[in-house]
Amino acid sequence: MVRGFFKVLNIVALIVLLASCMATYIEPSKYWQLTFIGFAFPVVLIVNVFFLLIWIYKRDRFGLISLVAIVLTWQFIHSTFAINFNGENKESGIKVISWNVKNFDLYNWSKNLDTREEMMELIKKENADVLCLQEFYTNNQLFHNLEYLRDSLGYTYVYFFPSVDLRKLPKSKLQQTLWKKGELHQQWGVATFSKFPIVDTGNIDFKNSFANDCIYTDINFNGKKARVYNVHFQSIHLGYDDYATIDSLEENQTTRWVPLKNIMRKMKRAYTKRSLQTNAVAQSMGGYSGQKIVCGDFNDVPVSYTYSTAKGNLRDAFVEKGLGFGTTYANKFSLFRIDYSLFDSGIKINSCKTIRKQLSDHYPVVTTFSL
């Protein structure tokens, strides 16, 4: 009786596992429910492995069903958990950093006034050839980040596409003293910095979002050209109340349905917008025949329509050179990899690492490659 009950639970777990993989093929704007299952893929996988171990211990052939299901989902397992114990991982060649810098801690979320300086020090120390920065912020007064990276750190070539561009006059006398030039000009967006010449640029307009964008730069790497896409797909925009709800779930406390429903509504809206944004980027990449590199904050997990569509036939640097979950989101969902570096098949990936230093709510992803 108990064994039969466990088999029923195992079959349900297997169905959910296969359904989560289907989330990579079905567009969320058409059927968004599957995206939630794809989001839970690591948990569902662990449950199925647990059942497999039970059947192995019991010497029950029913475990073969679980084994077959796990084998069928291997490509999704590998994209979620990289296994490269003996892989060569040499930091040589051209270095690229992809990092959501969260406005360089403009509003002091970190409660550390030195955070911006520490972020610039990290960039200086890594000395990358190309920087793909999301949630980039600069202004013409105290936070002239663009000029600093260009003039002080040697990133001579810059393409910055401001999603938000604001000019406003200082209001208080203190502000007028600090900002002697009078007008404060603030810009937020996506920026690509390069020590190699940028020969062409462009952006892909996400018509369903004013704060998310994708830009591309054609860079001449010593006579060989590659197009670098720098993307920032739709965020979920969870607020403090949402994180409090998540905390209550983690601590096994009861939570009300209304705030939980609000989180699900935000996730549904983000999934839907991301799918349309990803389609636009994939269409642009399909129309370009040269070598391509895609870096950025996807705001989505490896088992997702976003990742699958943006990746296409490209290779994932972390899957080939990394180990483990490759966490890039330095927040509540600490196991999730949502920042990526993808490369064309003709590009040799030499190394990939994540710098686990919490200066933003994302960790920088550092990749080296050869053309």
C-alpha positions in Angstrom: 0.0 0.0 0.0 2.8 2.4 1.0 4.9 1.4 -2.0 1.9 2.0 -4.3 1.4 5.5 -2.8 5.1 6.3 -3.3 4.8 5.2 -7.0 1.9 7.6 -7.5 3.9 10.4 -6.0 6.9 9.5 -8.2 4.8 9.6 -11.3 3.4 13.0 -10.4 7.0 14.2 -9.8 8.1 12.9 -13.2 5.2 14.6 -15.0 6.1 17.9 -13.2 9.8 17.4 -14.2 9.0 16.9 -17.9 6.5 19.8 -17.8 9.2 22.1 -16.4 11.4 21.4 -19.3 8.6 22.2 -21.7 8.7 25.8 -20.3 11.8 26.4 -22.5 9.8 25.8 -25.7 6.4 27.4 -25.0 6.2 31.2 -25.1 5.0 32.6 -21.7 2.9 35.2 -23.5 0.8 32.4 -24.8 0.9 29.9 -21.8 2.5 31.5 -18.8 1.7 28.8 -16.2 4.5 26.5 -17.3 7.1 29.2 -16.5 6.5 28.8 -12.8 7.2 25.1 -13.1 10.4 25.8 -15.0 11.5 28.2 -12.3 11.2 25.3 -9.8 13.2 22.9 -11.9 16.1 22.4 -9.4 13.7 21.5 -6.6 11.6 19.2 -8.9 14.9 17.5 -10.0 16.0 16.9 -6.4 12.6 15.3 -5.6 13.0 12.9 -8.6 16.6 12.0 -7.6 15.3 11.3 -4.1 12.7 8.8 -5.5 15.4 7.2 -7.7 17.6 6.6 -4.7 14.6 5.0 -2.8 14.0 2.6 -5.7 17.7 1.7 -5.9 17.7 1.0 -2.2 14.6 -1.1 -2.5 15.9 -2.8 -5.6 12.7 -2.0 -7.4 12.7 -1.8 -11.2 10.3 1.1 -11.0 13.3 3.2 -10.5 14.2 2.7 -14.2 11.3 5.2 -15.1 12.9 7.8 -12.9 16.3 7.1 -14.4 15.0 7.4 -18.0 13.3 10.7 -17.1 16.5 12.2 -15.6 18.5 11.1 -18.6 16.0 12.7 -21.0 16.3 16.0 -19.1 20.1 15.9 -18.9 20.7 19.0 -21.1 18.5 21.0 -18.7 20.4 19.6 -15.7 23.7 20.5 -17.3 22.6 24.1 -18.0 21.5 24.4 -14.4 24.4 22.7 -12.7 27.7 22.8 -14.6 30.1 19.8 -14.3 33.6 20.5 -15.4 35.9 19.0 -12.9 38.9 18.5 -15.2 38.1 21.2 -17.7 40.9 23.5 -18.8 40.1 26.9 -17.5 42.9 29.4 -18.4 42.3 33.1 -18.1 43.9 34.1 -21.3 42.8 36.0 -24.4 40.1 38.7 -24.6 38.4 39.3 -21.3 34.7 40.4 -21.0 32.9 41.4 -17.8 29.1 41.3 -17.7 27.6 43.0 -14.7 24.4 44.5 -13.5 25.9 47.3 -11.4 22.6 48.5 -9.9 23.2 52.1 -10.6 26.6 51.9 -8.8 24.7 51.9 -5.5 23.3 55.4 -6.2 20.7 55.2 -3.4 23.1 53.5 -0.9 21.1 50.2 -0.8 24.3 48.5 0.5 24.5 50.9 3.5 28.1 51.4 2.6 29.3 54.7 1.2 32.4 53.1 -0.3 30.5 50.6 -2.5 30.8 52.7 -5.7 34.5 53.1 -5.1 34.9 49.3 -4.5 33.0 48.5 -7.7 35.4 50.7 -9.7 38.4 49.1 -8.0 37.1 45.6 -8.9 36.7 46.8 -12.6 40.2 48.3 -12.5 41.7 45.1 -11.0 40.1 42.7 -13.5 41.3 45.0 -16.3 38.8 43.5 -18.8 38.9 44.4 -22.5 35.1 44.8 -22.7 32.6 45.8 -20.1 28.9 45.0 -20.6 27.1 46.9 -17.8 23.4 46.9 -17.1 21.5 49.3 -14.8 24.3 51.7 -15.6 24.0 55.2 -14.1 25.9 58.4 -14.7 25.4 62.2 -14.3 27.3 65.3 -15.1 28.1 66.2 -11.5 29.1 63.9 -8.6 28.6 60.5 -10.3 30.3 61.0 -13.7 30.8 57.2 -14.1 30.9 57.2 -17.9 33.8 59.7 -18.0 35.7 57.9 -15.2 35.6 54.5 -17.0 36.5 56.1 -20.3 39.2 58.6 -19.2 40.7 57.1 -16.1 40.3 53.3 -16.7 41.2 53.3 -20.4 37.9 52.3 -22.0 38.3 54.6 -24.9 35.4 53.3 -26.9 31.9 53.6 -25.4 28.3 53.0 -26.5 25.8 54.1 -23.9 22.1 53.9 -24.7 20.2 55.8 -21.9 16.7 54.2 -21.3 16.0 57.1 -18.9 17.4 60.6 -19.5 16.5 63.3 -17.0 17.5 66.9 -16.6 16.3 68.8 -13.5 17.4 71.9 -11.7 18.7 71.6 -8.1 16.1 72.6 -5.6 17.9 73.2 -2.3 20.7 75.6 -1.5 22.9 72.7 -0.6 22.3 71.1 -4.0 23.1 74.3 -5.7 26.4 74.5 -3.8 27.3 70.9 -4.7 26.2 71.2 -8.3 27.7 74.5 -9.3 27.2 73.9 -13.0 23.5 74.4 -12.4 21.6 71.7 -14.2 21.8 68.1 -13.1 21.7 65.7 -16.1 21.0 62.1 -15.0 21.1 59.0 -17.3 20.2 55.3 -16.7 20.6 52.5 -19.2 22.8 49.9 -20.8 26.4 50.6 -21.6 29.2 48.8 -23.4 32.8 49.9 -22.8 35.7 48.6 -24.9 39.5 49.0 -25.2 39.1 47.8 -28.8 37.6 50.0 -31.5 33.8 50.0 -31.8 33.0 50.2 -35.5 29.2 50.1 -35.4 26.4 50.3 -32.8 22.7 49.9 -32.5 19.9 49.2 -30.1 16.8 46.9 -30.1 13.8 48.8 -28.8 11.8 47.0 -26.2 8.5 48.6 -26.8 6.9 47.1 -23.7 9.4 48.5 -21.2 11.0 51.9 -20.6 13.8 50.7 -18.3 15.0 47.6 -20.1 17.0 47.5 -23.3 19.4 45.6 -25.6 22.3 47.3 -27.4 24.8 45.8 -29.7 28.4 46.9 -30.7 30.5 45.7 -33.5 34.0 45.5 -32.1 37.2 45.1 -34.1 39.4 42.7 -32.1 42.8 43.1 -33.8 41.3 42.8 -37.2 38.6 40.3 -36.4 35.1 41.6 -35.9 32.4 40.3 -33.5 29.0 41.7 -32.5 28.5 42.0 -28.8 25.0 42.1 -27.6 24.4 43.7 -24.1 21.0 42.8 -22.8 18.9 43.6 -19.8 15.6 41.7 -20.0 12.5 42.6 -17.9 12.8 42.6 -14.2 10.1 41.3 -11.8 10.4 44.5 -9.6 9.8 42.9 -6.2 9.3 45.4 -3.4 10.0 45.3 0.3 6.6 43.8 1.1 7.2 41.1 -1.5 10.5 40.1 0.1 8.8 40.1 3.5 6.3 37.6 2.1 9.2 35.4 0.8 10.9 35.6 4.2 7.8 34.3 5.9 7.6 31.3 3.5 11.3 30.5 4.1 10.8 30.6 7.8 7.8 28.3 7.5 5.5 31.0 8.8 1.9 31.4 7.5 1.4 34.1 4.9 -1.6 35.7 3.4 -2.8 34.8 0.0 -3.1 38.4 -1.2 0.6 39.3 -1.0 1.6 35.9 -2.5 -0.9 36.5 -5.4 0.7 39.9 -5.9 4.1 38.3 -6.4 2.7 35.8 -8.8 1.1 38.6 -10.8 4.4 40.5 -11.0 6.2 37.3 -12.2 3.5 36.6 -14.8 3.8 40.1 -16.2 7.6 39.9 -16.2 7.6 36.5 -17.9 5.3 37.8 -20.6 7.3 40.9 -21.3 10.6 39.0 -21.3 9.3 36.6 -23.9 8.5 39.4 -26.4 11.9 41.1 -25.7 13.8 37.8 -26.2 12.0 37.3 -29.5 13.1 40.7 -30.7 16.8 40.0 -29.7 16.6 36.5 -31.4 15.3 38.1 -34.5 18.1 40.6 -34.6 20.7 37.9 -34.1 19.2 35.8 -36.8 19.7 38.7 -39.3 23.4 39.0 -38.5 25.7 36.5 -40.1 29.0 37.4 -38.3 30.4 36.2 -35.0 28.1 37.0 -32.0 28.6 37.3 -28.3 25.6 37.8 -25.9 26.1 39.1 -22.4 23.7 40.4 -19.8 21.1 40.2 -17.1 18.4 37.8 -18.4 16.4 37.9 -15.2 15.6 34.3 -15.8 16.9 30.9 -15.0 18.5 28.4 -17.4 15.3 26.3 -17.7 13.2 29.1 -19.3 12.0 30.4 -22.6 14.2 33.5 -22.2 17.4 31.5 -21.9 16.5 28.9 -24.5 15.5 31.5 -27.1 18.3 33.9 -26.6 20.9 31.1 -26.5 19.7 29.4 -29.7 22.8 27.7 -31.2 25.2 29.7 -29.0 27.4 28.2 -26.4 27.1 29.0 -22.7 30.5 29.9 -21.2 29.6 28.8 -17.7 28.2 25.5 -18.9 31.5 24.8 -20.7 33.9 26.2 -18.1 32.1 26.5 -14.8 31.2 24.3 -11.9 28.1 24.1 -9.8 25.0 26.4 -9.9 27.0 29.4 -10.9 24.9 31.8 -8.8 24.8 35.3 -10.1 21.9 36.8 -8.2 23.1 38.0 -4.8 19.8 38.1 -3.0 16.9 36.0 -1.8 17.1 33.4 -4.6 20.7 32.7 -3.9 21.0 29.6 -6.0 19.9 31.1 -9.3 22.0 32.0 -12.3 20.3 34.8 -14.2 23.3 36.5 -15.8 25.0 34.9 -18.9 27.8 35.0 -21.4 27.0 33.2 -24.6 29.3 32.8 -27.6 29.2 31.7 -31.2 30.5 28.3 -32.1 33.6 29.8 -33.9 34.8 31.5 -30.7 37.0 29.6 -28.3 35.9 30.0 -24.7 39.0 29.9 -22.4 37.5 30.6 -19.0 34.4 31.7 -17.1 34.1 32.7 -13.4 31.7 34.5 -11.1 33.2 37.0 -8.6 31.3 36.3 -5.4 31.6 39.8 -4.0 28.3 41.5 -3.0 28.6 45.0 -4.2 25.4 44.9 -6.3 22.5 42.5 -6.2 24.3 40.7 -9.1 27.7 39.1 -9.2 29.9 40.0 -12.1 30.5 37.3 -14.7 34.0 37.3 -16.1 34.8 35.4 -19.4 37.9 35.1 -21.5 37.9 33.9 -25.1 39.9 33.8 -28.4 38.7 34.5 -31.9 
